[in-house]
Structures are given as structure tokens and as C-alpha cells.
């Protein structure tokens, strides 16, 4: 359970840093508890997930707009 919580805390820390809306005290707490060996891996995974979500959203919106509606 400790390992899972540590991973989730690192994901949360990476998301806060991507969006840049973390206060100073929270950032210091995150840095104290971070496992810097796995942090770059988590950052790349989170970035890839965000890109995949955005590409999927764009794909759905653009291909949904070109599909004919019912009976027209």
C-alpha cells in the first residue's frame, strides 16, 4: 500500500507542477516525500497520458463533425 500511495503522490506532484498552481508549503512537502529515482518516469507517463487524452478528444470532435446525421 505504501508503494501505491507513493506513486499516486508522485502523480499528484507532477500534475501540480504541470499546471503550476501549487503553494510553497505543499511544494516543500512534496519534495521531501518524493522518490527522485522514479519521478522522471512518472512525469513522462503523465505527459503521455495528457497528450493521448487531448489527441483522442480532438479525434472525436473532428471526426464527429464530418459524420452525416440521421437521414440527411
CHARMM-style PDB file with segment names, atoms N, HN, CA, C and O in Angstrom:
ATOM      1  N   UNK     1       0.829  -1.195   0.000  1.00  0.00      PROA
ATOM      2  CA  UNK     1       0.000   0.000   0.000  1.00  0.00      PROA
ATOM      3  C   UNK     1       0.866   1.248   0.000  1.00  0.00      PROA
ATOM      4  O   UNK     1       0.522   2.250  -0.628  1.00  0.00      PROA
ATOM      5  N   UNK     2       1.987   1.188   0.704  1.00  0.00      PROA
ATOM      6  HN  UNK     2       2.266   0.374   1.214  1.00  0.00      PROA
ATOM      7  CA  UNK     2       2.917   2.327   0.754  1.00  0.00      PROA
ATOM      8  C   UNK     2       3.410   2.687  -0.637  1.00  0.00      PROA
ATOM      9  O   UNK     2       3.498   3.864  -0.988  1.00  0.00      PROA
ATOM     10  N   UNK     3       3.734   1.662  -1.434  1.00  0.00      PROA
ATOM     11  HN  UNK     3       3.663   0.706  -1.149  1.00  0.00      PROA
ATOM     12  CA  UNK     3       4.250   1.883  -2.789  1.00  0.00      PROA
ATOM     13  C   UNK     3       3.191   2.558  -3.655  1.00  0.00      PROA
ATOM     14  O   UNK     3       3.500   3.475  -4.417  1.00  0.00      PROA
ATOM     15  N   UNK     4       1.941   2.105  -3.540  1.00  0.00      PROA
ATOM     16  HN  UNK     4       1.690   1.361  -2.922  1.00  0.00      PROA
ATOM     17  CA  UNK     4       0.861   2.664  -4.344  1.00  0.00      PROA
ATOM     18  C   UNK     4       0.610   4.125  -3.975  1.00  0.00      PROA
ATOM     19  O   UNK     4       0.434   4.962  -4.861  1.00  0.00      PROA
ATOM     20  N   UNK     5       0.591   4.438  -2.692  1.00  0.00      PROA
ATOM     21  HN  UNK     5       0.734   3.758  -1.973  1.00  0.00      PROA
ATOM     22  CA  UNK     5       0.377   5.815  -2.265  1.00  0.00      PROA
ATOM     23  C   UNK     5       1.524   6.707  -2.705  1.00  0.00      PROA
ATOM     24  O   UNK     5       1.310   7.864  -3.068  1.00  0.00      PROA
ATOM     25  N   UNK     6       2.735   6.179  -2.676  1.00  0.00      PROA
ATOM     26  HN  UNK     6       2.909   5.239  -2.381  1.00  0.00      PROA
ATOM     27  CA  UNK     6       3.874   6.960  -3.113  1.00  0.00      PROA
ATOM     28  C   UNK     6       3.740   7.283  -4.596  1.00  0.00      PROA
ATOM     29  O   UNK     6       4.031   8.406  -5.009  1.00  0.00      PROA
ATOM     30  N   UNK     7       3.303   6.312  -5.410  1.00  0.00      PROA
ATOM     31  HN  UNK     7       3.068   5.400  -5.075  1.00  0.00      PROA
ATOM     32  CA  UNK     7       3.108   6.535  -6.834  1.00  0.00      PROA
ATOM     33  C   UNK     7       2.018   7.579  -7.067  1.00  0.00      PROA
ATOM     34  O   UNK     7       2.188   8.481  -7.887  1.00  0.00      PROA
ATOM     35  N   UNK     8       0.902   7.461  -6.352  1.00  0.00      PROA
ATOM     36  HN  UNK     8       0.764   6.728  -5.686  1.00  0.00      PROA
ATOM     37  CA  UNK     8      -0.184   8.429  -6.510  1.00  0.00      PROA
ATOM     38  C   UNK     8       0.247   9.824  -6.064  1.00  0.00      PROA
ATOM     39  O   UNK     8      -0.145  10.816  -6.678  1.00  0.00      PROA
ATOM     40  N   UNK     9       1.047   9.911  -5.007  1.00  0.00      PROA
ATOM     41  HN  UNK     9       1.365   9.105  -4.508  1.00  0.00      PROA
ATOM     42  CA  UNK     9       1.555  11.211  -4.576  1.00  0.00      PROA
ATOM     43  C   UNK     9       2.486  11.813  -5.623  1.00  0.00      PROA
ATOM     44  O   UNK     9       2.477  13.026  -5.836  1.00  0.00      PROA
ATOM     45  N   UNK    10       3.294  10.970  -6.283  1.00  0.00      PROA
ATOM     46  HN  UNK    10       3.301   9.985  -6.110  1.00  0.00      PROA
ATOM     47  CA  UNK    10       4.171  11.485  -7.335  1.00  0.00      PROA
ATOM     48  C   UNK    10       3.360  11.954  -8.539  1.00  0.00      PROA
ATOM     49  O   UNK    10       3.693  12.968  -9.152  1.00  0.00      PROA
ATOM     50  N   UNK    11       2.303  11.229  -8.881  1.00  0.00      PROA
ATOM     51  HN  UNK    11       2.031  10.406  -8.383  1.00  0.00      PROA
ATOM     52  CA  UNK    11       1.439  11.657  -9.983  1.00  0.00      PROA
ATOM     53  C   UNK    11       0.810  13.005  -9.648  1.00  0.00      PROA
ATOM     54  O   UNK    11       0.756  13.902 -10.489  1.00  0.00      PROA
ATOM     55  N   UNK    12       0.335  13.139  -8.411  1.00  0.00      PROA
ATOM     56  HN  UNK    12       0.379  12.410  -7.728  1.00  0.00      PROA
ATOM     57  CA  UNK    12      -0.262  14.402  -7.983  1.00  0.00      PROA
ATOM     58  C   UNK    12       0.766  15.530  -8.041  1.00  0.00      PROA
ATOM     59  O   UNK    12       0.454  16.640  -8.474  1.00  0.00      PROA
ATOM     60  N   UNK    13       1.986  15.243  -7.604  1.00  0.00      PROA
ATOM     61  HN  UNK    13       2.239  14.341  -7.252  1.00  0.00      PROA
ATOM     62  CA  UNK    13       3.041  16.251  -7.626  1.00  0.00      PROA
ATOM     63  C   UNK    13       3.359  16.676  -9.055  1.00  0.00      PROA
ATOM     64  O   UNK    13       3.560  17.861  -9.321  1.00  0.00      PROA
ATOM     65  N   UNK    14       3.407  15.719  -9.970  1.00  0.00      PROA
ATOM     66  HN  UNK    14       3.244  14.756  -9.754  1.00  0.00      PROA
ATOM     67  CA  UNK    14       3.694  16.037 -11.371  1.00  0.00      PROA
ATOM     68  C   UNK    14       2.561  16.865 -11.972  1.00  0.00      PROA
ATOM     69  O   UNK    14       2.813  17.826 -12.700  1.00  0.00      PROA
ATOM     70  N   UNK    15       1.327  16.501 -11.674  1.00  0.00      PROA
ATOM     71  HN  UNK    15       1.123  15.720 -11.083  1.00  0.00      PROA
ATOM     72  CA  UNK    15       0.199  17.275 -12.204  1.00  0.00      PROA
ATOM     73  C   UNK    15       0.202  18.707 -11.675  1.00  0.00      PROA
ATOM     74  O   UNK    15      -0.049  19.654 -12.420  1.00  0.00      PROA
ATOM     75  N   UNK    16       0.489  18.857 -10.375  1.00  0.00      PROA
ATOM     76  HN  UNK    16       0.693  18.088  -9.769  1.00  0.00      PROA
ATOM     77  CA  UNK    16       0.578  20.215  -9.815  1.00  0.00      PROA
ATOM     78  C   UNK    16       1.675  21.005 -10.536  1.00  0.00      PROA
ATOM     79  O   UNK    16       1.489  22.184 -10.838  1.00  0.00      PROA
ATOM     80  N   UNK    17       2.798  20.374 -10.807  1.00  0.00      PROA
ATOM     81  HN  UNK    17       2.949  19.416 -10.561  1.00  0.00      PROA
ATOM     82  CA  UNK    17       3.899  21.103 -11.439  1.00  0.00      PROA
ATOM     83  C   UNK    17       3.595  21.417 -12.898  1.00  0.00      PROA
ATOM     84  O   UNK    17       4.028  22.453 -13.401  1.00  0.00      PROA
ATOM     85  N   UNK    18       2.863  20.547 -13.589  1.00  0.00      PROA
ATOM     86  HN  UNK    18       2.512  19.705 -13.180  1.00  0.00      PROA
ATOM     87  CA  UNK    18       2.493  20.831 -14.982  1.00  0.00      PROA
ATOM     88  C   UNK    18       1.606  22.065 -15.077  1.00  0.00      PROA
ATOM     89  O   UNK    18       1.767  22.887 -15.979  1.00  0.00      PROA
ATOM     90  N   UNK    19       0.676  22.189 -14.149  1.00  0.00      PROA
ATOM     91  HN  UNK    19       0.545  21.521 -13.416  1.00  0.00      PROA
ATOM     92  CA  UNK    19      -0.261  23.298 -14.208  1.00  0.00      PROA
ATOM     93  C   UNK    19       0.213  24.509 -13.410  1.00  0.00      PROA
ATOM     94  O   UNK    19      -0.350  25.594 -13.558  1.00  0.00      PROA
ATOM     95  N   UNK    20       1.219  24.352 -12.579  1.00  0.00      PROA
ATOM     96  HN  UNK    20       1.676  23.470 -12.459  1.00  0.00      PROA
ATOM     97  CA  UNK    20       1.852  25.466 -11.891  1.00  0.00      PROA
ATOM     98  C   UNK    20       0.981  26.161 -10.864  1.00  0.00      PROA
ATOM     99  O   UNK    20       1.060  27.381 -10.718  1.00  0.00      PROA
ATOM    100  N   UNK    21       0.161  25.423 -10.156  1.00  0.00      PROA
ATOM    101  HN  UNK    21       0.097  24.432 -10.275  1.00  0.00      PROA
ATOM    102  CA  UNK    21      -0.744  26.060  -9.197  1.00  0.00      PROA
ATOM    103  C   UNK    21      -0.579  25.465  -7.802  1.00  0.00      PROA
ATOM    104  O   UNK    21      -1.564  25.230  -7.102  1.00  0.00      PROA
ATOM    105  N   UNK    22       0.654  25.225  -7.405  1.00  0.00      PROA
ATOM    106  HN  UNK    22       1.455  25.416  -7.974  1.00  0.00      PROA
ATOM    107  CA  UNK    22       0.929  24.634  -6.092  1.00  0.00      PROA
ATOM    108  C   UNK    22       1.494  25.703  -5.167  1.00  0.00      PROA
ATOM    109  O   UNK    22       2.332  26.501  -5.587  1.00  0.00      PROA
ATOM    110  N   UNK    23       1.050  25.729  -3.920  1.00  0.00      PROA
ATOM    111  HN  UNK    23       0.369  25.080  -3.579  1.00  0.00      PROA
ATOM    112  CA  UNK    23       1.588  26.701  -2.978  1.00  0.00      PROA
ATOM    113  C   UNK    23       2.954  26.243  -2.463  1.00  0.00      PROA
ATOM    114  O   UNK    23       3.322  25.080  -2.627  1.00  0.00      PROA
ATOM    115  N   UNK    24       3.687  27.136  -1.855  1.00  0.00      PROA
ATOM    116  HN  UNK    24       3.388  28.081  -1.721  1.00  0.00      PROA
ATOM    117  CA  UNK    24       5.056  26.852  -1.433  1.00  0.00      PROA
ATOM    118  C   UNK    24       5.178  25.755  -0.392  1.00  0.00      PROA
ATOM    119  O   UNK    24       6.068  24.910  -0.483  1.00  0.00      PROA
ATOM    120  N   UNK    25       4.285  25.758   0.603  1.00  0.00      PROA
ATOM    121  HN  UNK    25       3.562  26.445   0.677  1.00  0.00      PROA
ATOM    122  CA  UNK    25       4.363  24.745   1.660  1.00  0.00      PROA
ATOM    123  C   UNK    25       4.072  23.358   1.096  1.00  0.00      PROA
ATOM    124  O   UNK    25       4.743  22.391   1.456  1.00  0.00      PROA
ATOM    125  N   UNK    26       3.095  23.252   0.231  1.00  0.00      PROA
ATOM    126  HN  UNK    26       2.550  24.038  -0.062  1.00  0.00      PROA
ATOM    127  CA  UNK    26       2.781  21.963  -0.386  1.00  0.00      PROA
ATOM    128  C   UNK    26       3.905  21.469  -1.267  1.00  0.00      PROA
ATOM    129  O   UNK    26       4.180  20.270  -1.321  1.00  0.00      PROA
ATOM    130  N   UNK    27       4.549  22.381  -1.952  1.00  0.00      PROA
ATOM    131  HN  UNK    27       4.325  23.354  -1.909  1.00  0.00      PROA
ATOM    132  CA  UNK    27       5.675  22.005  -2.807  1.00  0.00      PROA
ATOM    133  C   UNK    27       6.841  21.480  -1.971  1.00  0.00      PROA
ATOM    134  O   UNK    27       7.479  20.496  -2.345  1.00  0.00      PROA
ATOM    135  N   UNK    28       7.117  22.122  -0.859  1.00  0.00      PROA
ATOM    136  HN  UNK    28       6.599  22.921  -0.555  1.00  0.00      PROA
ATOM    137  CA  UNK    28       8.201  21.647   0.017  1.00  0.00      PROA
ATOM    138  C   UNK    28       7.895  20.265   0.584  1.00  0.00      PROA
ATOM    139  O   UNK    28       8.787  19.424   0.696  1.00  0.00      PROA
ATOM    140  N   UNK    29       6.640  20.034   0.941  1.00  0.00      PROA
ATOM    141  HN  UNK    29       5.916  20.718   0.850  1.00  0.00      PROA
ATOM    142  CA  UNK    29       6.252  18.711   1.432  1.00  0.00      PROA
ATOM    143  C   UNK    29       6.408  17.652   0.344  1.00  0.00      PROA
ATOM    144  O   UNK    29       6.865  16.540   0.608  1.00  0.00      PROA
ATOM    145  N   UNK    30       6.026  18.007  -0.873  1.00  0.00      PROA
ATOM    146  HN  UNK    30       5.655  18.910  -1.087  1.00  0.00      PROA
ATOM    147  CA  UNK    30       6.172  17.069  -1.987  1.00  0.00      PROA
ATOM    148  C   UNK    30       7.632  16.728  -2.242  1.00  0.00      PROA
ATOM    149  O   UNK    30       7.963  15.567  -2.479  1.00  0.00      PROA
ATOM    150  N   UNK    31       8.489  17.706  -2.199  1.00  0.00      PROA
ATOM    151  HN  UNK    31       8.220  18.650  -2.007  1.00  0.00      PROA
ATOM    152  CA  UNK    31       9.913  17.480  -2.465  1.00  0.00      PROA
ATOM    153  C   UNK    31      10.515  16.592  -1.381  1.00  0.00      PROA
ATOM    154  O   UNK    31      11.360  15.745  -1.672  1.00  0.00      PROA
ATOM    155  N   UNK    32      10.091  16.777  -0.143  1.00  0.00      PROA
ATOM    156  HN  UNK    32       9.405  17.464   0.094  1.00  0.00      PROA
ATOM    157  CA  UNK    32      10.602  15.936   0.946  1.00  0.00      PROA
ATOM    158  C   UNK    32      10.198  14.476   0.788  1.00  0.00      PROA
ATOM    159  O   UNK    32      10.969  13.578   1.125  1.00  0.00      PROA
ATOM    160  N   UNK    33       8.998  14.236   0.280  1.00  0.00      PROA
ATOM    161  HN  UNK    33       8.372  14.966   0.006  1.00  0.00      PROA
ATOM    162  CA  UNK    33       8.488  12.861   0.205  1.00  0.00      PROA
ATOM    163  C   UNK    33       8.689  12.213  -1.162  1.00  0.00      PROA
ATOM    164  O   UNK    33       8.323  11.052  -1.341  1.00  0.00      PROA
ATOM    165  N   UNK    34       9.256  12.924  -2.125  1.00  0.00      PROA
ATOM    166  HN  UNK    34       9.554  13.868  -1.980  1.00  0.00      PROA
ATOM    167  CA  UNK    34       9.379  12.395  -3.493  1.00  0.00      PROA
ATOM    168  C   UNK    34      10.499  11.371  -3.596  1.00  0.00      PROA
ATOM    169  O   UNK    34      11.514  11.464  -2.905  1.00  0.00      PROA
ATOM    170  N   UNK    35      10.299  10.406  -4.458  1.00  0.00      PROA
ATOM    171  HN  UNK    35       9.474  10.330  -5.019  1.00  0.00      PROA
ATOM    172  CA  UNK    35      11.320   9.434  -4.795  1.00  0.00      PROA
ATOM    173  C   UNK    35      11.887   9.861  -6.152  1.00  0.00      PROA
ATOM    174  O   UNK    35      11.287   9.588  -7.191  1.00  0.00      PROA
ATOM    175  N   UNK    36      13.028  10.523  -6.140  1.00  0.00      PROA
ATOM    176  HN  UNK    36      13.515  10.745  -5.296  1.00  0.00      PROA
ATOM    177  CA  UNK    36      13.555  11.137  -7.352  1.00  0.00      PROA
ATOM    178  C   UNK    36      14.073  10.122  -8.358  1.00  0.00      PROA
ATOM    179  O   UNK    36      14.379  10.486  -9.493  1.00  0.00      PROA
ATOM    180  N   UNK    37      14.176   8.886  -7.974  1.00  0.00      PROA
ATOM    181  HN  UNK    37      13.927   8.591  -7.051  1.00  0.00      PROA
ATOM    182  CA  UNK    37      14.595   7.855  -8.919  1.00  0.00      PROA
ATOM    183  C   UNK    37      13.492   7.601  -9.949  1.00  0.00      PROA
ATOM    184  O   UNK    37      13.781   7.406 -11.130  1.00  0.00      PROA
ATOM    185  N   UNK    38      12.244   7.601  -9.514  1.00  0.00      PROA
ATOM    186  HN  UNK    38      12.009   7.759  -8.554  1.00  0.00      PROA
ATOM    187  CA  UNK    38      11.121   7.286 -10.400  1.00  0.00      PROA
ATOM    188  C   UNK    38      10.374   8.519 -10.896  1.00  0.00      PROA
ATOM    189  O   UNK    38       9.487   8.390 -11.740  1.00  0.00      PROA
ATOM    190  N   UNK    39      10.697   9.679 -10.411  1.00  0.00      PROA
ATOM    191  HN  UNK    39      11.418   9.783  -9.725  1.00  0.00      PROA
ATOM    192  CA  UNK    39       9.969  10.890 -10.771  1.00  0.00      PROA
ATOM    193  C   UNK    39      10.006  11.192 -12.268  1.00  0.00      PROA
ATOM    194  O   UNK    39       8.961  11.537 -12.821  1.00  0.00      PROA
ATOM    195  N   UNK    40      11.149  11.085 -12.961  1.00  0.00      PROA
ATOM    196  HN  UNK    40      11.997  10.805 -12.511  1.00  0.00      PROA
ATOM    197  CA  UNK    40      11.125  11.333 -14.413  1.00  0.00      PROA
ATOM    198  C   UNK    40      10.231  10.348 -15.173  1.00  0.00      PROA
ATOM    199  O   UNK    40       9.587  10.721 -16.153  1.00  0.00      PROA
ATOM    200  N   UNK    41      10.194   9.102 -14.725  1.00  0.00      PROA
ATOM    201  HN  UNK    41      10.717   8.798 -13.929  1.00  0.00      PROA
ATOM    202  CA  UNK    41       9.340   8.106 -15.372  1.00  0.00      PROA
ATOM    203  C   UNK    41       7.871   8.470 -15.190  1.00  0.00      PROA
ATOM    204  O   UNK    41       7.084   8.387 -16.132  1.00  0.00      PROA
ATOM    205  N   UNK    42       7.509   8.868 -13.986  1.00  0.00      PROA
ATOM    206  HN  UNK    42       8.149   8.935 -13.221  1.00  0.00      PROA
ATOM    207  CA  UNK    42       6.128   9.263 -13.710  1.00  0.00      PROA
ATOM    208  C   UNK    42       5.769  10.500 -14.524  1.00  0.00      PROA
ATOM    209  O   UNK    42       4.660  10.587 -15.052  1.00  0.00      PROA
ATOM    210  N   UNK    43       6.682  11.456 -14.633  1.00  0.00      PROA
ATOM    211  HN  UNK    43       7.583  11.385 -14.204  1.00  0.00      PROA
ATOM    212  CA  UNK    43       6.423  12.672 -15.405  1.00  0.00      PROA
ATOM    213  C   UNK    43       6.183  12.352 -16.880  1.00  0.00      PROA
ATOM    214  O   UNK    43       5.279  12.917 -17.496  1.00  0.00      PROA
ATOM    215  N   UNK    44       6.982  11.454 -17.449  1.00  0.00      PROA
ATOM    216  HN  UNK    44       7.716  10.995 -16.949  1.00  0.00      PROA
ATOM    217  CA  UNK    44       6.804  11.081 -18.849  1.00  0.00      PROA
ATOM    218  C   UNK    44       5.477  10.342 -19.037  1.00  0.00      PROA
ATOM    219  O   UNK    44       4.779  10.574 -20.024  1.00  0.00      PROA
ATOM    220  N   UNK    45       5.123   9.459 -18.107  1.00  0.00      PROA
ATOM    221  HN  UNK    45       5.691   9.270 -17.305  1.00  0.00      PROA
ATOM    222  CA  UNK    45       3.847   8.739 -18.205  1.00  0.00      PROA
ATOM    223  C   UNK    45       2.652   9.684 -18.110  1.00  0.00      PROA
ATOM    224  O   UNK    45       1.685   9.544 -18.859  1.00  0.00      PROA
ATOM    225  N   UNK    46       2.720  10.636 -17.197  1.00  0.00      PROA
ATOM    226  HN  UNK    46       3.505  10.749 -16.588  1.00  0.00      PROA
ATOM    227  CA  UNK    46       1.616  11.594 -17.051  1.00  0.00      PROA
ATOM    228  C   UNK    46       1.522  12.478 -18.298  1.00  0.00      PROA
ATOM    229  O   UNK    46       0.421  12.756 -18.775  1.00  0.00      PROA
ATOM    230  N   UNK    47       2.661  12.920 -18.828  1.00  0.00      PROA
ATOM    231  HN  UNK    47       3.555  12.695 -18.441  1.00  0.00      PROA
ATOM    232  CA  UNK    47       2.643  13.738 -20.041  1.00  0.00      PROA
ATOM    233  C   UNK    47       2.072  12.945 -21.216  1.00  0.00      PROA
ATOM    234  O   UNK    47       1.284  13.478 -21.998  1.00  0.00      PROA
ATOM    235  N   UNK    48       2.460  11.684 -21.345  1.00  0.00      PROA
ATOM    236  HN  UNK    48       3.100  11.251 -20.710  1.00  0.00      PROA
ATOM    237  CA  UNK    48       1.932  10.850 -22.429  1.00  0.00      PROA
ATOM    238  C   UNK    48       0.423  10.648 -22.272  1.00  0.00      PROA
ATOM    239  O   UNK    48      -0.304  10.639 -23.266  1.00  0.00      PROA
ATOM    240  N   UNK    49      -0.048  10.487 -21.043  1.00  0.00      PROA
ATOM    241  HN  UNK    49       0.542  10.494 -20.237  1.00  0.00      PROA
ATOM    242  CA  UNK    49      -1.480  10.320 -20.810  1.00  0.00      PROA
ATOM    243  C   UNK    49      -2.249  11.588 -21.174  1.00  0.00      PROA
ATOM    244  O   UNK    49      -3.325  11.511 -21.766  1.00  0.00      PROA
ATOM    245  N   UNK    50      -1.705  12.748 -20.825  1.00  0.00      PROA
ATOM    246  HN  UNK    50      -0.831  12.810 -20.344  1.00  0.00      PROA
ATOM    247  CA  UNK    50      -2.367  14.009 -21.171  1.00  0.00      PROA
ATOM    248  C   UNK    50      -2.422  14.186 -22.681  1.00  0.00      PROA
ATOM    249  O   UNK    50      -3.456  14.583 -23.218  1.00  0.00      PROA
ATOM    250  N   UNK    51      -1.327  13.897 -23.373  1.00  0.00      PROA
ATOM    251  HN  UNK    51      -0.487  13.574 -22.937  1.00  0.00      PROA
ATOM    252  CA  UNK    51      -1.298  14.009 -24.831  1.00  0.00      PROA
ATOM    253  C   UNK    51      -2.295  13.034 -25.455  1.00  0.00      PROA
ATOM    254  O   UNK    51      -3.015  13.402 -26.383  1.00  0.00      PROA
ATOM    255  N   UNK    52      -2.348  11.809 -24.964  1.00  0.00      PROA
ATOM    256  HN  UNK    52      -1.763  11.509 -24.210  1.00  0.00      PROA
ATOM    257  CA  UNK    52      -3.285  10.820 -25.505  1.00  0.00      PROA
ATOM    258  C   UNK    52      -4.733  11.263 -25.307  1.00  0.00      PROA
ATOM    259  O   UNK    52      -5.565  11.098 -26.199  1.00  0.00      PROA
ATOM    260  N   UNK    53      -5.027  11.819 -24.146  1.00  0.00      PROA
ATOM    261  HN  UNK    53      -4.351  11.952 -23.422  1.00  0.00      PROA
ATOM    262  CA  UNK    53      -6.390  12.309 -23.887  1.00  0.00      PROA
ATOM    263  C   UNK    53      -6.738  13.451 -24.829  1.00  0.00      PROA
ATOM    264  O   UNK    53      -7.834  13.482 -25.388  1.00  0.00      PROA
ATOM    265  N   UNK    54      -5.817  14.388 -25.008  1.00  0.00      PROA
ATOM    266  HN  UNK    54      -4.927  14.363 -24.553  1.00  0.00      PROA
ATOM    267  CA  UNK    54      -6.074  15.508 -25.901  1.00  0.00      PROA
ATOM    268  C   UNK    54      -6.223  15.056 -27.353  1.00  0.00      PROA
ATOM    269  O   UNK    54      -7.110  15.539 -28.056  1.00  0.00      PROA
ATOM    270  N   UNK    55      -5.375  14.144 -27.812  1.00  0.00      PROA
ATOM    271  HN  UNK    55      -4.654  13.752 -27.241  1.00  0.00      PROA
ATOM    272  CA  UNK    55      -5.487  13.642 -29.184  1.00  0.00      PROA
ATOM    273  C   UNK    55      -6.788  12.877 -29.397  1.00  0.00      PROA
ATOM    274  O   UNK    55      -7.413  12.992 -30.452  1.00  0.00      PROA
ATOM    275  N   UNK    56      -7.192  12.107 -28.411  1.00  0.00      PROA
ATOM    276  HN  UNK    56      -6.685  12.014 -27.554  1.00  0.00      PROA
ATOM    277  CA  UNK    56      -8.464  11.389 -28.510  1.00  0.00      PROA
ATOM    278  C   UNK    56      -9.631  12.359 -28.576  1.00  0.00      PROA
ATOM    279  O   UNK    56     -10.555  12.173 -29.367  1.00  0.00      PROA
ATOM    280  N   UNK    57      -9.592  13.385 -27.755  1.00  0.00      PROA
ATOM    281  HN  UNK    57      -8.842  13.536 -27.111  1.00  0.00      PROA
ATOM    282  CA  UNK    57     -10.648  14.396 -27.759  1.00  0.00      PROA
ATOM    283  C   UNK    57     -10.721  15.090 -29.116  1.00  0.00      PROA
ATOM    284  O   UNK    57     -11.808  15.258 -29.667  1.00  0.00      PROA
ATOM    285  N   UNK    58      -9.581  15.492 -29.654  1.00  0.00      PROA
ATOM    286  HN  UNK    58      -8.697  15.356 -29.206  1.00  0.00      PROA
ATOM    287  CA  UNK    58      -9.549  16.160 -30.959  1.00  0.00      PROA
ATOM    288  C   UNK    58     -10.052  15.216 -32.045  1.00  0.00      PROA
ATOM    289  O   UNK    58     -10.807  15.632 -32.924  1.00  0.00      PROA
ATOM    290  N   UNK    59      -9.647  13.961 -31.992  1.00  0.00      PROA
ATOM    291  HN  UNK    59      -9.034  13.624 -31.278  1.00  0.00      PROA
ATOM    292  CA  UNK    59     -10.093  12.984 -32.977  1.00  0.00      PROA
ATOM    293  C   UNK    59     -11.608  12.805 -32.931  1.00  0.00      PROA
ATOM    294  O   UNK    59     -12.263  12.773 -33.973  1.00  0.00      PROA
ATOM    295  N   UNK    60     -12.161  12.691 -31.738  1.00  0.00      PROA
ATOM    296  HN  UNK    60     -11.629  12.717 -30.892  1.00  0.00      PROA
ATOM    297  CA  UNK    60     -13.612  12.514 -31.595  1.00  0.00      PROA
ATOM    298  C   UNK    60     -14.352  13.748 -32.103  1.00  0.00      PROA
ATOM    299  O   UNK    60     -15.360  13.622 -32.798  1.00  0.00      PROA
ATOM    300  N   UNK    61     -13.866  14.925 -31.766  1.00  0.00      PROA
ATOM    301  HN  UNK    61     -13.047  15.028 -31.201  1.00  0.00      PROA
ATOM    302  CA  UNK    61     -14.543  16.152 -32.192  1.00  0.00      PROA
ATOM    303  C   UNK    61     -14.462  16.327 -33.698  1.00  0.00      PROA
ATOM    304  O   UNK    61     -15.467  16.652 -34.330  1.00  0.00      PROA
ATOM    305  N   UNK    62     -13.297  16.122 -34.286  1.00  0.00      PROA
ATOM    306  HN  UNK    62     -12.480  15.858 -33.773  1.00  0.00      PROA
ATOM    307  CA  UNK    62     -13.154  16.371 -35.722  1.00  0.00      PROA
ATOM    308  C   UNK    62     -13.846  15.309 -36.560  1.00  0.00      PROA
ATOM    309  O   UNK    62     -14.433  15.636 -37.592  1.00  0.00      PROA
ATOM    310  N   UNK    63     -13.797  14.069 -36.156  1.00  0.00      PROA
ATOM    311  HN  UNK    63     -13.320  13.803 -35.318  1.00  0.00      PROA
ATOM    312  CA  UNK    63     -14.462  13.033 -36.930  1.00  0.00      PROA
ATOM    313  C   UNK    63     -15.958  12.981 -36.645  1.00  0.00      PROA
ATOM    314  O   UNK    63     -16.735  12.524 -37.483  1.00  0.00      PROA
ATOM    315  N   UNK    64     -16.352  13.435 -35.502  1.00  0.00      PROA
ATOM    316  HN  UNK    64     -15.721  13.806 -34.821  1.00  0.00      PROA
ATOM    317  CA  UNK    64     -17.781  13.502 -35.196  1.00  0.00      PROA
ATOM    318  C   UNK    64     -18.471  14.593 -35.996  1.00  0.00      PROA
ATOM    319  O   UNK    64     -19.659  14.473 -36.295  1.00  0.00      PROA
ATOM    320  N   UNK    65     -17.756  15.656 -36.351  1.00  0.00      PROA
ATOM    321  HN  UNK    65     -16.791  15.754 -36.109  1.00  0.00      PROA
ATOM    322  CA  UNK    65     -18.342  16.768 -37.094  1.00  0.00      PROA
ATOM    323  C   UNK    65     -18.533  16.417 -38.563  1.00  0.00      PROA
ATOM    324  O   UNK    65     -19.393  17.006 -39.218  1.00  0.00      PROA
ATOM    325  N   UNK    66     -17.759  15.477 -39.102  1.00  0.00      PROA
ATOM    326  HN  UNK    66     -17.060  14.998 -38.569  1.00  0.00      PROA
ATOM    327  CA  UNK    66     -17.854  15.157 -40.522  1.00  0.00      PROA
ATOM    328  C   UNK    66     -18.789  13.982 -40.790  1.00  0.00      PROA
ATOM    329  O   UNK    66     -19.072  13.678 -41.948  1.00  0.00      PROA
ATOM    330  N   UNK    67     -19.271  13.320 -39.750  1.00  0.00      PROA
ATOM    331  HN  UNK    67     -19.041  13.567 -38.809  1.00  0.00      PROA
ATOM    332  CA  UNK    67     -20.180  12.192 -39.956  1.00  0.00      PROA
ATOM    333  C   UNK    67     -21.570  12.715 -40.274  1.00  0.00      PROA
ATOM    334  O   UNK    67     -22.038  13.670 -39.654  1.00  0.00      PROA
ATOM    335  N   UNK    68     -22.239  12.079 -41.255  1.00  0.00      PROA
ATOM    336  HN  UNK    68     -21.859  11.304 -41.758  1.00  0.00      PROA
ATOM    337  CA  UNK    68     -23.593  12.541 -41.582  1.00  0.00      PROA
ATOM    338  C   UNK    68     -24.562  12.284 -40.426  1.00  0.00      PROA
ATOM    339  O   UNK    68     -24.433  11.305 -39.690  1.00  0.00      PROA
ATOM    340  N   UNK    69     -25.515  13.170 -40.290  1.00  0.00      PROA
ATOM    341  HN  UNK    69     -25.619  13.964 -40.888  1.00  0.00      PROA
ATOM    342  CA  UNK    69     -26.524  12.977 -39.246  1.00  0.00      PROA
ATOM    343  C   UNK    69     -27.586  12.011 -39.758  1.00  0.00      PROA
ATOM    344  O   UNK    69     -27.554  11.615 -40.923  1.00  0.00      PROA
ATOM    345  N   UNK    70     -28.499  11.641 -38.921  1.00  0.00      PROA
ATOM    346  HN  UNK    70     -28.525  11.963 -37.975  1.00  0.00      PROA
ATOM    347  CA  UNK    70     -29.504  10.634 -39.255  1.00  0.00      PROA
ATOM    348  C   UNK    70     -30.399  11.105 -40.405  1.00  0.00      PROA
ATOM    349  O   UNK    70     -31.111  12.102 -40.288  1.00  0.00      PROA
ATOM    350  N   UNK    71     -30.348  10.366 -41.515  1.00  0.00      PROA
ATOM    351  HN  UNK    71     -29.770   9.556 -41.610  1.00  0.00      PROA
ATOM    352  CA  UNK    71     -31.268  10.616 -42.619  1.00  0.00      PROA
ATOM    353  C   UNK    71     -30.954  11.824 -43.471  1.00  0.00      PROA
ATOM    354  O   UNK    71     -31.739  12.158 -44.359  1.00  0.00      PROA
ATOM    355  N   UNK    72     -29.850  12.488 -43.240  1.00  0.00      PROA
ATOM    356  HN  UNK    72     -29.212  12.217 -42.519  1.00  0.00      PROA
ATOM    357  CA  UNK    72     -29.553  13.680 -44.058  1.00  0.00      PROA
ATOM    358  C   UNK    72     -28.323  13.482 -44.886  1.00  0.00      PROA
ATOM    359  OT1 UNK    72     -27.928  14.379 -45.631  1.00  0.00      PROA
TER     360      UNK     72
END
